[in-house]
Amino acid sequence: MPGRLDFETEFDNDADQHVGAMDFFETDSPEEMLLKTTMLSIYNATLTERIERKNFVFSRNLIDFR
């Protein structure tokens, strides 16, 4: 979508699925909490990489949406 500066396919497009179904429970063990927070950290790094790649493309006018 040109107005939103989105692409049809994003970098690592399937990363959202891994954290989308993840739930935190009070009964989670410390190991489970560590795993889940690590997964969120990896997901945040993926989002940062997406932004950096978009900035690269748009700052160099590599795509013309017209």
PDBQT receptor file of N, H, CA, C and O in Angstrom, charges set to zero:
ATOM      1  N   MET A   1       0.834  -1.168   0.000  1.00  0.00    +0.000 N 
ATOM      2  CA  MET A   1       0.000   0.000   0.000  1.00  0.00    +0.000 C 
ATOM      3  C   MET A   1       0.883   1.236   0.000  1.00  0.00    +0.000 C 
ATOM      4  O   MET A   1       1.591   1.486   0.976  1.00  0.00    +0.000 OA
ATOM      5  N   PRO A   2       0.856   1.988  -1.039  1.00  0.00    +0.000 N 
ATOM      6  CA  PRO A   2       1.741   3.139  -1.175  1.00  0.00    +0.000 C 
ATOM      7  C   PRO A   2       1.581   4.179  -0.075  1.00  0.00    +0.000 C 
ATOM      8  O   PRO A   2       2.579   4.711   0.410  1.00  0.00    +0.000 OA
ATOM      9  N   GLY A   3       0.361   4.479   0.326  1.00  0.00    +0.000 N 
ATOM     10  H   GLY A   3      -0.450   4.047  -0.069  1.00  0.00    +0.000 HD
ATOM     11  CA  GLY A   3       0.146   5.500   1.329  1.00  0.00    +0.000 C 
ATOM     12  C   GLY A   3       0.693   5.132   2.695  1.00  0.00    +0.000 C 
ATOM     13  O   GLY A   3       1.088   6.007   3.465  1.00  0.00    +0.000 OA
ATOM     14  N   ARG A   4       0.718   3.855   2.997  1.00  0.00    +0.000 N 
ATOM     15  H   ARG A   4       0.397   3.144   2.372  1.00  0.00    +0.000 HD
ATOM     16  CA  ARG A   4       1.196   3.388   4.293  1.00  0.00    +0.000 C 
ATOM     17  C   ARG A   4       2.670   2.994   4.250  1.00  0.00    +0.000 C 
ATOM     18  O   ARG A   4       3.248   2.642   5.279  1.00  0.00    +0.000 OA
ATOM     19  N   LEU A   5       3.270   3.051   3.085  1.00  0.00    +0.000 N 
ATOM     20  H   LEU A   5       2.801   3.337   2.250  1.00  0.00    +0.000 HD
ATOM     21  CA  LEU A   5       4.663   2.644   2.887  1.00  0.00    +0.000 C 
ATOM     22  C   LEU A   5       4.886   1.192   3.299  1.00  0.00    +0.000 C 
ATOM     23  O   LEU A   5       5.885   0.859   3.937  1.00  0.00    +0.000 OA
ATOM     24  N   ASP A   6       3.947   0.342   2.926  1.00  0.00    +0.000 N 
ATOM     25  H   ASP A   6       3.135   0.613   2.407  1.00  0.00    +0.000 HD
ATOM     26  CA  ASP A   6       4.050  -1.088   3.187  1.00  0.00    +0.000 C 
ATOM     27  C   ASP A   6       4.338  -1.825   1.897  1.00  0.00    +0.000 C 
ATOM     28  O   ASP A   6       4.049  -1.340   0.803  1.00  0.00    +0.000 OA
ATOM     29  N   PHE A   7       4.911  -3.000   2.048  1.00  0.00    +0.000 N 
ATOM     30  H   PHE A   7       5.145  -3.394   2.937  1.00  0.00    +0.000 HD
ATOM     31  CA  PHE A   7       5.145  -3.887   0.919  1.00  0.00    +0.000 C 
ATOM     32  C   PHE A   7       4.202  -5.066   1.020  1.00  0.00    +0.000 C 
ATOM     33  O   PHE A   7       3.711  -5.389   2.102  1.00  0.00    +0.000 OA
ATOM     34  N   GLU A   8       3.948  -5.715  -0.117  1.00  0.00    +0.000 N 
ATOM     35  H   GLU A   8       4.347  -5.453  -0.995  1.00  0.00    +0.000 HD
ATOM     36  CA  GLU A   8       3.123  -6.913  -0.085  1.00  0.00    +0.000 C 
ATOM     37  C   GLU A   8       3.784  -7.993   0.750  1.00  0.00    +0.000 C 
ATOM     38  O   GLU A   8       3.131  -8.654   1.559  1.00  0.00    +0.000 OA
ATOM     39  N   THR A   9       5.074  -8.168   0.551  1.00  0.00    +0.000 N 
ATOM     40  H   THR A   9       5.604  -7.632  -0.106  1.00  0.00    +0.000 HD
ATOM     41  CA  THR A   9       5.843  -9.146   1.307  1.00  0.00    +0.000 C 
ATOM     42  C   THR A   9       6.937  -8.408   2.060  1.00  0.00    +0.000 C 
ATOM     43  O   THR A   9       7.772  -7.730   1.462  1.00  0.00    +0.000 OA
ATOM     44  N   GLU A  10       6.922  -8.546   3.359  1.00  0.00    +0.000 N 
ATOM     45  H   GLU A  10       6.244  -9.097   3.845  1.00  0.00    +0.000 HD
ATOM     46  CA  GLU A  10       7.911  -7.888   4.209  1.00  0.00    +0.000 C 
ATOM     47  C   GLU A  10       9.103  -8.814   4.432  1.00  0.00    +0.000 C 
ATOM     48  O   GLU A  10       9.049 -10.009   4.144  1.00  0.00    +0.000 OA
ATOM     49  N   PHE A  11      10.180  -8.227   4.954  1.00  0.00    +0.000 N 
ATOM     50  H   PHE A  11      10.224  -7.255   5.188  1.00  0.00    +0.000 HD
ATOM     51  CA  PHE A  11      11.342  -9.016   5.345  1.00  0.00    +0.000 C 
ATOM     52  C   PHE A  11      10.920  -9.983   6.441  1.00  0.00    +0.000 C 
ATOM     53  O   PHE A  11      10.287  -9.573   7.414  1.00  0.00    +0.000 OA
ATOM     54  N   ASP A  12      11.258 -11.248   6.302  1.00  0.00    +0.000 N 
ATOM     55  H   ASP A  12      11.773 -11.581   5.512  1.00  0.00    +0.000 HD
ATOM     56  CA  ASP A  12      10.916 -12.300   7.263  1.00  0.00    +0.000 C 
ATOM     57  C   ASP A  12       9.423 -12.249   7.585  1.00  0.00    +0.000 C 
ATOM     58  O   ASP A  12       9.026 -12.072   8.736  1.00  0.00    +0.000 OA
ATOM     59  N   ASN A  13       8.624 -12.404   6.564  1.00  0.00    +0.000 N 
ATOM     60  H   ASN A  13       8.947 -12.548   5.629  1.00  0.00    +0.000 HD
ATOM     61  CA  ASN A  13       7.180 -12.220   6.626  1.00  0.00    +0.000 C 
ATOM     62  C   ASN A  13       6.488 -13.150   7.617  1.00  0.00    +0.000 C 
ATOM     63  O   ASN A  13       5.411 -12.818   8.112  1.00  0.00    +0.000 OA
ATOM     64  N   ASP A  14       7.070 -14.290   7.915  1.00  0.00    +0.000 N 
ATOM     65  H   ASP A  14       7.945 -14.560   7.513  1.00  0.00    +0.000 HD
ATOM     66  CA  ASP A  14       6.436 -15.266   8.801  1.00  0.00    +0.000 C 
ATOM     67  C   ASP A  14       6.763 -15.044  10.272  1.00  0.00    +0.000 C 
ATOM     68  O   ASP A  14       6.273 -15.786  11.123  1.00  0.00    +0.000 OA
ATOM     69  N   ALA A  15       7.570 -14.055  10.590  1.00  0.00    +0.000 N 
ATOM     70  H   ALA A  15       7.968 -13.452   9.898  1.00  0.00    +0.000 HD
ATOM     71  CA  ALA A  15       7.980 -13.832  11.978  1.00  0.00    +0.000 C 
ATOM     72  C   ALA A  15       6.796 -13.498  12.871  1.00  0.00    +0.000 C 
ATOM     73  O   ALA A  15       6.816 -13.812  14.061  1.00  0.00    +0.000 OA
ATOM     74  N   ASP A  16       5.775 -12.872  12.323  1.00  0.00    +0.000 N 
ATOM     75  H   ASP A  16       5.760 -12.617  11.357  1.00  0.00    +0.000 HD
ATOM     76  CA  ASP A  16       4.612 -12.485  13.118  1.00  0.00    +0.000 C 
ATOM     77  C   ASP A  16       3.854 -13.697  13.658  1.00  0.00    +0.000 C 
ATOM     78  O   ASP A  16       3.270 -13.632  14.739  1.00  0.00    +0.000 OA
ATOM     79  N   GLN A  17       3.861 -14.770  12.930  1.00  0.00    +0.000 N 
ATOM     80  H   GLN A  17       4.336 -14.822  12.051  1.00  0.00    +0.000 HD
ATOM     81  CA  GLN A  17       3.103 -15.950  13.324  1.00  0.00    +0.000 C 
ATOM     82  C   GLN A  17       3.639 -16.574  14.609  1.00  0.00    +0.000 C 
ATOM     83  O   GLN A  17       2.869 -17.122  15.398  1.00  0.00    +0.000 OA
ATOM     84  N   HIS A  18       4.929 -16.499  14.821  1.00  0.00    +0.000 N 
ATOM     85  H   HIS A  18       5.554 -16.054  14.179  1.00  0.00    +0.000 HD
ATOM     86  CA  HIS A  18       5.538 -17.151  15.979  1.00  0.00    +0.000 C 
ATOM     87  C   HIS A  18       5.148 -16.476  17.285  1.00  0.00    +0.000 C 
ATOM     88  O   HIS A  18       4.946 -17.155  18.292  1.00  0.00    +0.000 OA
ATOM     89  N   VAL A  19       5.041 -15.173  17.285  1.00  0.00    +0.000 N 
ATOM     90  H   VAL A  19       5.205 -14.622  16.467  1.00  0.00    +0.000 HD
ATOM     91  CA  VAL A  19       4.702 -14.474  18.518  1.00  0.00    +0.000 C 
ATOM     92  C   VAL A  19       3.203 -14.183  18.628  1.00  0.00    +0.000 C 
ATOM     93  O   VAL A  19       2.711 -13.860  19.709  1.00  0.00    +0.000 OA
ATOM     94  N   GLY A  20       2.489 -14.297  17.528  1.00  0.00    +0.000 N 
ATOM     95  H   GLY A  20       2.889 -14.560  16.650  1.00  0.00    +0.000 HD
ATOM     96  CA  GLY A  20       1.064 -13.998  17.541  1.00  0.00    +0.000 C 
ATOM     97  C   GLY A  20       0.246 -14.953  18.398  1.00  0.00    +0.000 C 
ATOM     98  O   GLY A  20      -0.761 -14.556  18.984  1.00  0.00    +0.000 OA
ATOM     99  N   ALA A  21       0.662 -16.180  18.472  1.00  0.00    +0.000 N 
ATOM    100  H   ALA A  21       1.480 -16.503  17.996  1.00  0.00    +0.000 HD
ATOM    101  CA  ALA A  21      -0.085 -17.184  19.223  1.00  0.00    +0.000 C 
ATOM    102  C   ALA A  21       0.507 -17.433  20.609  1.00  0.00    +0.000 C 
ATOM    103  O   ALA A  21       0.051 -18.320  21.331  1.00  0.00    +0.000 OA
ATOM    104  N   MET A  22       1.509 -16.659  20.974  1.00  0.00    +0.000 N 
ATOM    105  H   MET A  22       1.879 -15.939  20.387  1.00  0.00    +0.000 HD
ATOM    106  CA  MET A  22       2.198 -16.892  22.240  1.00  0.00    +0.000 C 
ATOM    107  C   MET A  22       1.432 -16.237  23.392  1.00  0.00    +0.000 C 
ATOM    108  O   MET A  22       1.010 -15.085  23.286  1.00  0.00    +0.000 OA
ATOM    109  N   ASP A  23       1.258 -16.966  24.475  1.00  0.00    +0.000 N 
ATOM    110  H   ASP A  23       1.602 -17.901  24.561  1.00  0.00    +0.000 HD
ATOM    111  CA  ASP A  23       0.587 -16.456  25.669  1.00  0.00    +0.000 C 
ATOM    112  C   ASP A  23       1.515 -16.581  26.866  1.00  0.00    +0.000 C 
ATOM    113  O   ASP A  23       2.320 -17.507  26.956  1.00  0.00    +0.000 OA
ATOM    114  N   PHE A  24       1.387 -15.640  27.774  1.00  0.00    +0.000 N 
ATOM    115  H   PHE A  24       0.732 -14.887  27.701  1.00  0.00    +0.000 HD
ATOM    116  CA  PHE A  24       2.125 -15.695  29.026  1.00  0.00    +0.000 C 
ATOM    117  C   PHE A  24       1.141 -16.072  30.137  1.00  0.00    +0.000 C 
ATOM    118  O   PHE A  24       0.044 -15.521  30.233  1.00  0.00    +0.000 OA
ATOM    119  N   PHE A  25       1.556 -17.013  30.962  1.00  0.00    +0.000 N 
ATOM    120  H   PHE A  25       2.447 -17.461  30.885  1.00  0.00    +0.000 HD
ATOM    121  CA  PHE A  25       0.721 -17.470  32.064  1.00  0.00    +0.000 C 
ATOM    122  C   PHE A  25       1.486 -17.342  33.371  1.00  0.00    +0.000 C 
ATOM    123  O   PHE A  25       2.716 -17.387  33.394  1.00  0.00    +0.000 OA
ATOM    124  N   GLU A  26       0.745 -17.183  34.453  1.00  0.00    +0.000 N 
ATOM    125  H   GLU A  26      -0.254 -17.146  34.435  1.00  0.00    +0.000 HD
ATOM    126  CA  GLU A  26       1.395 -17.102  35.765  1.00  0.00    +0.000 C 
ATOM    127  C   GLU A  26       2.073 -18.418  36.124  1.00  0.00    +0.000 C 
ATOM    128  O   GLU A  26       3.002 -18.439  36.932  1.00  0.00    +0.000 OA
ATOM    129  N   THR A  27       1.621 -19.497  35.539  1.00  0.00    +0.000 N 
ATOM    130  H   THR A  27       0.867 -19.481  34.883  1.00  0.00    +0.000 HD
ATOM    131  CA  THR A  27       2.172 -20.816  35.859  1.00  0.00    +0.000 C 
ATOM    132  C   THR A  27       3.397 -21.165  35.015  1.00  0.00    +0.000 C 
ATOM    133  O   THR A  27       3.949 -22.256  35.160  1.00  0.00    +0.000 OA
ATOM    134  N   ASP A  28       3.831 -20.264  34.139  1.00  0.00    +0.000 N 
ATOM    135  H   ASP A  28       3.383 -19.378  34.021  1.00  0.00    +0.000 HD
ATOM    136  CA  ASP A  28       5.014 -20.523  33.321  1.00  0.00    +0.000 C 
ATOM    137  C   ASP A  28       6.250 -20.659  34.200  1.00  0.00    +0.000 C 
ATOM    138  O   ASP A  28       6.443 -19.904  35.153  1.00  0.00    +0.000 OA
ATOM    139  N   SER A  29       7.070 -21.627  33.861  1.00  0.00    +0.000 N 
ATOM    140  H   SER A  29       6.913 -22.240  33.087  1.00  0.00    +0.000 HD
ATOM    141  CA  SER A  29       8.324 -21.810  34.595  1.00  0.00    +0.000 C 
ATOM    142  C   SER A  29       9.314 -20.715  34.172  1.00  0.00    +0.000 C 
ATOM    143  O   SER A  29       9.120 -20.071  33.141  1.00  0.00    +0.000 OA
ATOM    144  N   PRO A  30      10.364 -20.505  34.959  1.00  0.00    +0.000 N 
ATOM    145  CA  PRO A  30      11.365 -19.507  34.571  1.00  0.00    +0.000 C 
ATOM    146  C   PRO A  30      11.990 -19.792  33.201  1.00  0.00    +0.000 C 
ATOM    147  O   PRO A  30      12.321 -18.864  32.461  1.00  0.00    +0.000 OA
ATOM    148  N   GLU A  31      12.147 -21.062  32.870  1.00  0.00    +0.000 N 
ATOM    149  H   GLU A  31      11.878 -21.815  33.471  1.00  0.00    +0.000 HD
ATOM    150  CA  GLU A  31      12.703 -21.421  31.571  1.00  0.00    +0.000 C 
ATOM    151  C   GLU A  31      11.750 -21.034  30.442  1.00  0.00    +0.000 C 
ATOM    152  O   GLU A  31      12.179 -20.547  29.396  1.00  0.00    +0.000 OA
ATOM    153  N   GLU A  32      10.448 -21.256  30.664  1.00  0.00    +0.000 N 
ATOM    154  H   GLU A  32      10.099 -21.651  31.514  1.00  0.00    +0.000 HD
ATOM    155  CA  GLU A  32       9.461 -20.874  29.659  1.00  0.00    +0.000 C 
ATOM    156  C   GLU A  32       9.409 -19.360  29.486  1.00  0.00    +0.000 C 
ATOM    157  O   GLU A  32       9.300 -18.864  28.365  1.00  0.00    +0.000 OA
ATOM    158  N   MET A  33       9.486 -18.635  30.580  1.00  0.00    +0.000 N 
ATOM    159  H   MET A  33       9.574 -19.038  31.491  1.00  0.00    +0.000 HD
ATOM    160  CA  MET A  33       9.491 -17.173  30.514  1.00  0.00    +0.000 C 
ATOM    161  C   MET A  33      10.724 -16.676  29.760  1.00  0.00    +0.000 C 
ATOM    162  O   MET A  33      10.626 -15.760  28.944  1.00  0.00    +0.000 OA
ATOM    163  N   LEU A  34      11.870 -17.271  30.029  1.00  0.00    +0.000 N 
ATOM    164  H   LEU A  34      11.950 -18.015  30.692  1.00  0.00    +0.000 HD
ATOM    165  CA  LEU A  34      13.095 -16.892  29.335  1.00  0.00    +0.000 C 
ATOM    166  C   LEU A  34      12.970 -17.168  27.840  1.00  0.00    +0.000 C 
ATOM    167  O   LEU A  34      13.380 -16.344  27.023  1.00  0.00    +0.000 OA
ATOM    168  N   LEU A  35      12.414 -18.308  27.479  1.00  0.00    +0.000 N 
ATOM    169  H   LEU A  35      12.081 -18.977  28.143  1.00  0.00    +0.000 HD
ATOM    170  CA  LEU A  35      12.210 -18.650  26.073  1.00  0.00    +0.000 C 
ATOM    171  C   LEU A  35      11.279 -17.651  25.393  1.00  0.00    +0.000 C 
ATOM    172  O   LEU A  35      11.562 -17.176  24.294  1.00  0.00    +0.000 OA
ATOM    173  N   LYS A  36      10.185 -17.341  26.043  1.00  0.00    +0.000 N 
ATOM    174  H   LYS A  36       9.954 -17.727  26.936  1.00  0.00    +0.000 HD
ATOM    175  CA  LYS A  36       9.208 -16.423  25.453  1.00  0.00    +0.000 C 
ATOM    176  C   LYS A  36       9.775 -15.011  25.318  1.00  0.00    +0.000 C 
ATOM    177  O   LYS A  36       9.568 -14.359  24.295  1.00  0.00    +0.000 OA
ATOM    178  N   THR A  37      10.477 -14.538  26.324  1.00  0.00    +0.000 N 
ATOM    179  H   THR A  37      10.646 -15.068  27.156  1.00  0.00    +0.000 HD
ATOM    180  CA  THR A  37      11.061 -13.198  26.219  1.00  0.00    +0.000 C 
ATOM    181  C   THR A  37      12.172 -13.158  25.183  1.00  0.00    +0.000 C 
ATOM    182  O   THR A  37      12.372 -12.131  24.534  1.00  0.00    +0.000 OA
ATOM    183  N   THR A  38      12.895 -14.255  25.016  1.00  0.00    +0.000 N 
ATOM    184  H   THR A  38      12.732 -15.089  25.543  1.00  0.00    +0.000 HD
ATOM    185  CA  THR A  38      13.915 -14.335  23.971  1.00  0.00    +0.000 C 
ATOM    186  C   THR A  38      13.262 -14.294  22.593  1.00  0.00    +0.000 C 
ATOM    187  O   THR A  38      13.768 -13.638  21.682  1.00  0.00    +0.000 OA
ATOM    188  N   MET A  39      12.145 -14.993  22.441  1.00  0.00    +0.000 N 
ATOM    189  H   MET A  39      11.734 -15.527  23.181  1.00  0.00    +0.000 HD
ATOM    190  CA  MET A  39      11.423 -14.965  21.173  1.00  0.00    +0.000 C 
ATOM    191  C   MET A  39      10.933 -13.551  20.865  1.00  0.00    +0.000 C 
ATOM    192  O   MET A  39      10.990 -13.120  19.713  1.00  0.00    +0.000 OA
ATOM    193  N   LEU A  40      10.460 -12.833  21.860  1.00  0.00    +0.000 N 
ATOM    194  H   LEU A  40      10.414 -13.182  22.796  1.00  0.00    +0.000 HD
ATOM    195  CA  LEU A  40      10.024 -11.451  21.660  1.00  0.00    +0.000 C 
ATOM    196  C   LEU A  40      11.195 -10.551  21.281  1.00  0.00    +0.000 C 
ATOM    197  O   LEU A  40      11.051  -9.643  20.462  1.00  0.00    +0.000 OA
ATOM    198  N   SER A  41      12.339 -10.804  21.875  1.00  0.00    +0.000 N 
ATOM    199  H   SER A  41      12.456 -11.541  22.541  1.00  0.00    +0.000 HD
ATOM    200  CA  SER A  41      13.533 -10.032  21.545  1.00  0.00    +0.000 C 
ATOM    201  C   SER A  41      13.949 -10.263  20.093  1.00  0.00    +0.000 C 
ATOM    202  O   SER A  41      14.315  -9.321  19.390  1.00  0.00    +0.000 OA
ATOM    203  N   ILE A  42      13.892 -11.496  19.657  1.00  0.00    +0.000 N 
ATOM    204  H   ILE A  42      13.594 -12.261  20.228  1.00  0.00    +0.000 HD
ATOM    205  CA  ILE A  42      14.220 -11.824  18.267  1.00  0.00    +0.000 C 
ATOM    206  C   ILE A  42      13.204 -11.172  17.329  1.00  0.00    +0.000 C 
ATOM    207  O   ILE A  42      13.574 -10.658  16.273  1.00  0.00    +0.000 OA
ATOM    208  N   TYR A  43      11.936 -11.193  17.708  1.00  0.00    +0.000 N 
ATOM    209  H   TYR A  43      11.635 -11.611  18.565  1.00  0.00    +0.000 HD
ATOM    210  CA  TYR A  43      10.902 -10.571  16.893  1.00  0.00    +0.000 C 
ATOM    211  C   TYR A  43      11.132  -9.061  16.786  1.00  0.00    +0.000 C 
ATOM    212  O   TYR A  43      10.980  -8.486  15.708  1.00  0.00    +0.000 OA
ATOM    213  N   ASN A  44      11.493  -8.425  17.890  1.00  0.00    +0.000 N 
ATOM    214  H   ASN A  44      11.615  -8.892  18.766  1.00  0.00    +0.000 HD
ATOM    215  CA  ASN A  44      11.774  -6.990  17.860  1.00  0.00    +0.000 C 
ATOM    216  C   ASN A  44      12.962  -6.678  16.962  1.00  0.00    +0.000 C 
ATOM    217  O   ASN A  44      12.967  -5.656  16.277  1.00  0.00    +0.000 OA
ATOM    218  N   ALA A  45      13.960  -7.540  16.958  1.00  0.00    +0.000 N 
ATOM    219  H   ALA A  45      13.956  -8.370  17.515  1.00  0.00    +0.000 HD
ATOM    220  CA  ALA A  45      15.104  -7.349  16.059  1.00  0.00    +0.000 C 
ATOM    221  C   ALA A  45      14.656  -7.473  14.601  1.00  0.00    +0.000 C 
ATOM    222  O   ALA A  45      15.159  -6.760  13.733  1.00  0.00    +0.000 OA
ATOM    223  N   THR A  46      13.724  -8.366  14.338  1.00  0.00    +0.000 N 
ATOM    224  H   THR A  46      13.316  -8.945  15.044  1.00  0.00    +0.000 HD
ATOM    225  CA  THR A  46      13.187  -8.518  12.982  1.00  0.00    +0.000 C 
ATOM    226  C   THR A  46      12.440  -7.259  12.559  1.00  0.00    +0.000 C 
ATOM    227  O   THR A  46      12.587  -6.804  11.424  1.00  0.00    +0.000 OA
ATOM    228  N   LEU A  47      11.646  -6.695  13.456  1.00  0.00    +0.000 N 
ATOM    229  H   LEU A  47      11.526  -7.064  14.377  1.00  0.00    +0.000 HD
ATOM    230  CA  LEU A  47      10.929  -5.456  13.145  1.00  0.00    +0.000 C 
ATOM    231  C   LEU A  47      11.895  -4.306  12.877  1.00  0.00    +0.000 C 
ATOM    232  O   LEU A  47      11.668  -3.494  11.980  1.00  0.00    +0.000 OA
ATOM    233  N   THR A  48      12.960  -4.240  13.648  1.00  0.00    +0.000 N 
ATOM    234  H   THR A  48      13.144  -4.900  14.377  1.00  0.00    +0.000 HD
ATOM    235  CA  THR A  48      13.978  -3.213  13.434  1.00  0.00    +0.000 C 
ATOM    236  C   THR A  48      14.628  -3.377  12.069  1.00  0.00    +0.000 C 
ATOM    237  O   THR A  48      14.862  -2.395  11.364  1.00  0.00    +0.000 OA
ATOM    238  N   GLU A  49      14.918  -4.616  11.698  1.00  0.00    +0.000 N 
ATOM    239  H   GLU A  49      14.728  -5.414  12.270  1.00  0.00    +0.000 HD
ATOM    240  CA  GLU A  49      15.515  -4.886  10.389  1.00  0.00    +0.000 C 
ATOM    241  C   GLU A  49      14.557  -4.499   9.263  1.00  0.00    +0.000 C 
ATOM    242  O   GLU A  49      14.993  -3.969   8.241  1.00  0.00    +0.000 OA
ATOM    243  N   ARG A  50      13.259  -4.758   9.435  1.00  0.00    +0.000 N 
ATOM    244  H   ARG A  50      12.905  -5.189  10.265  1.00  0.00    +0.000 HD
ATOM    245  CA  ARG A  50      12.277  -4.354   8.436  1.00  0.00    +0.000 C 
ATOM    246  C   ARG A  50      12.307  -2.843   8.232  1.00  0.00    +0.000 C 
ATOM    247  O   ARG A  50      12.309  -2.362   7.099  1.00  0.00    +0.000 OA
ATOM    248  N   ILE A  51      12.332  -2.105   9.331  1.00  0.00    +0.000 N 
ATOM    249  H   ILE A  51      12.331  -2.496  10.251  1.00  0.00    +0.000 HD
ATOM    250  CA  ILE A  51      12.341  -0.644   9.248  1.00  0.00    +0.000 C 
ATOM    251  C   ILE A  51      13.597  -0.149   8.551  1.00  0.00    +0.000 C 
ATOM    252  O   ILE A  51      13.535   0.752   7.714  1.00  0.00    +0.000 OA
ATOM    253  N   GLU A  52      14.735  -0.737   8.894  1.00  0.00    +0.000 N 
ATOM    254  H   GLU A  52      14.785  -1.469   9.574  1.00  0.00    +0.000 HD
ATOM    255  CA  GLU A  52      15.994  -0.330   8.260  1.00  0.00    +0.000 C 
ATOM    256  C   GLU A  52      15.979  -0.603   6.761  1.00  0.00    +0.000 C 
ATOM    257  O   GLU A  52      16.463   0.212   5.976  1.00  0.00    +0.000 OA
ATOM    258  N   ARG A  53      15.432  -1.735   6.364  1.00  0.00    +0.000 N 
ATOM    259  H   ARG A  53      15.040  -2.397   7.002  1.00  0.00    +0.000 HD
ATOM    260  CA  ARG A  53      15.358  -2.060   4.939  1.00  0.00    +0.000 C 
ATOM    261  C   ARG A  53      14.396  -1.136   4.196  1.00  0.00    +0.000 C 
ATOM    262  O   ARG A  53      14.681  -0.715   3.075  1.00  0.00    +0.000 OA
ATOM    263  N   LYS A  54      13.256  -0.818   4.819  1.00  0.00    +0.000 N 
ATOM    264  H   LYS A  54      13.025  -1.160   5.730  1.00  0.00    +0.000 HD
ATOM    265  CA  LYS A  54      12.318   0.120   4.204  1.00  0.00    +0.000 C 
ATOM    266  C   LYS A  54      12.966   1.492   4.048  1.00  0.00    +0.000 C 
ATOM    267  O   LYS A  54      12.860   2.124   2.996  1.00  0.00    +0.000 OA
ATOM    268  N   ASN A  55      13.632   1.941   5.098  1.00  0.00    +0.000 N 
ATOM    269  H   ASN A  55      13.717   1.428   5.952  1.00  0.00    +0.000 HD
ATOM    270  CA  ASN A  55      14.297   3.246   5.034  1.00  0.00    +0.000 C 
ATOM    271  C   ASN A  55      15.328   3.277   3.910  1.00  0.00    +0.000 C 
ATOM    272  O   ASN A  55      15.457   4.282   3.212  1.00  0.00    +0.000 OA
ATOM    273  N   PHE A  56      16.050   2.193   3.736  1.00  0.00    +0.000 N 
ATOM    274  H   PHE A  56      15.945   1.376   4.304  1.00  0.00    +0.000 HD
ATOM    275  CA  PHE A  56      17.040   2.110   2.669  1.00  0.00    +0.000 C 
ATOM    276  C   PHE A  56      16.375   2.264   1.305  1.00  0.00    +0.000 C 
ATOM    277  O   PHE A  56      16.835   3.037   0.465  1.00  0.00    +0.000 OA
ATOM    278  N   VAL A  57      15.296   1.526   1.092  1.00  0.00    +0.000 N 
ATOM    279  H   VAL A  57      14.922   0.898   1.775  1.00  0.00    +0.000 HD
ATOM    280  CA  VAL A  57      14.606   1.546  -0.200  1.00  0.00    +0.000 C 
ATOM    281  C   VAL A  57      14.003   2.913  -0.471  1.00  0.00    +0.000 C 
ATOM    282  O   VAL A  57      14.173   3.460  -1.561  1.00  0.00    +0.000 OA
ATOM    283  N   PHE A  58      13.301   3.471   0.507  1.00  0.00    +0.000 N 
ATOM    284  H   PHE A  58      13.163   3.026   1.392  1.00  0.00    +0.000 HD
ATOM    285  CA  PHE A  58      12.612   4.741   0.283  1.00  0.00    +0.000 C 
ATOM    286  C   PHE A  58      13.576   5.918   0.234  1.00  0.00    +0.000 C 
ATOM    287  O   PHE A  58      13.329   6.874  -0.502  1.00  0.00    +0.000 OA
ATOM    288  N   SER A  59      14.659   5.878   0.988  1.00  0.00    +0.000 N 
ATOM    289  H   SER A  59      14.860   5.102   1.586  1.00  0.00    +0.000 HD
ATOM    290  CA  SER A  59      15.597   6.996   0.975  1.00  0.00    +0.000 C 
ATOM    291  C   SER A  59      16.356   7.083  -0.347  1.00  0.00    +0.000 C 
ATOM    292  O   SER A  59      16.857   8.152  -0.696  1.00  0.00    +0.000 OA
ATOM    293  N   ARG A  60      16.448   5.998  -1.077  1.00  0.00    +0.000 N 
ATOM    294  H   ARG A  60      16.041   5.129  -0.794  1.00  0.00    +0.000 HD
ATOM    295  CA  ARG A  60      17.143   5.981  -2.361  1.00  0.00    +0.000 C 
ATOM    296  C   ARG A  60      16.181   5.962  -3.555  1.00  0.00    +0.000 C 
ATOM    297  O   ARG A  60      16.599   5.816  -4.703  1.00  0.00    +0.000 OA
ATOM    298  N   ASN A  61      14.882   6.111  -3.258  1.00  0.00    +0.000 N 
ATOM    299  H   ASN A  61      14.542   6.228  -2.325  1.00  0.00    +0.000 HD
ATOM    300  CA  ASN A  61      13.856   6.128  -4.302  1.00  0.00    +0.000 C 
ATOM    301  C   ASN A  61      13.960   4.917  -5.231  1.00  0.00    +0.000 C 
ATOM    302  O   ASN A  61      13.897   5.052  -6.453  1.00  0.00    +0.000 OA
ATOM    303  N   LEU A  62      14.119   3.751  -4.642  1.00  0.00    +0.000 N 
ATOM    304  H   LEU A  62      14.170   3.642  -3.649  1.00  0.00    +0.000 HD
ATOM    305  CA  LEU A  62      14.250   2.532  -5.432  1.00  0.00    +0.000 C 
ATOM    306  C   LEU A  62      12.908   1.986  -5.922  1.00  0.00    +0.000 C 
ATOM    307  O   LEU A  62      12.861   1.112  -6.788  1.00  0.00    +0.000 OA
ATOM    308  N   ILE A  63      11.823   2.510  -5.358  1.00  0.00    +0.000 N 
ATOM    309  H   ILE A  63      11.861   3.220  -4.655  1.00  0.00    +0.000 HD
ATOM    310  CA  ILE A  63      10.486   2.079  -5.766  1.00  0.00    +0.000 C 
ATOM    311  C   ILE A  63       9.679   3.316  -6.086  1.00  0.00    +0.000 C 
ATOM    312  O   ILE A  63       9.666   4.284  -5.325  1.00  0.00    +0.000 OA
ATOM    313  N   ASP A  64       9.001   3.272  -7.233  1.00  0.00    +0.000 N 
ATOM    314  H   ASP A  64       9.012   2.486  -7.850  1.00  0.00    +0.000 HD
ATOM    315  CA  ASP A  64       8.108   4.337  -7.621  1.00  0.00    +0.000 C 
ATOM    316  C   ASP A  64       6.691   3.778  -7.609  1.00  0.00    +0.000 C 
ATOM    317  O   ASP A  64       6.367   2.897  -8.405  1.00  0.00    +0.000 OA
ATOM    318  N   PHE A  65       5.846   4.282  -6.717  1.00  0.00    +0.000 N 
ATOM    319  H   PHE A  65       6.109   4.998  -6.071  1.00  0.00    +0.000 HD
ATOM    320  CA  PHE A  65       4.502   3.737  -6.554  1.00  0.00    +0.000 C 
ATOM    321  C   PHE A  65       3.504   4.248  -7.571  1.00  0.00    +0.000 C 
ATOM    322  O   PHE A  65       2.341   3.850  -7.524  1.00  0.00    +0.000 OA
ATOM    323  N   ARG A  66       3.895   5.087  -8.461  1.00  0.00    +0.000 N 
ATOM    324  H   ARG A  66       4.841   5.410  -8.500  1.00  0.00    +0.000 HD
ATOM    325  CA  ARG A  66       2.945   5.645  -9.433  1.00  0.00    +0.000 C 
ATOM    326  C   ARG A  66       2.440   4.636 -10.380  1.00  0.00    +0.000 C 
ATOM    327  O   ARG A  66       1.634   4.958 -11.253  1.00  0.00    +0.000 OA
TER     328      ARG A  66
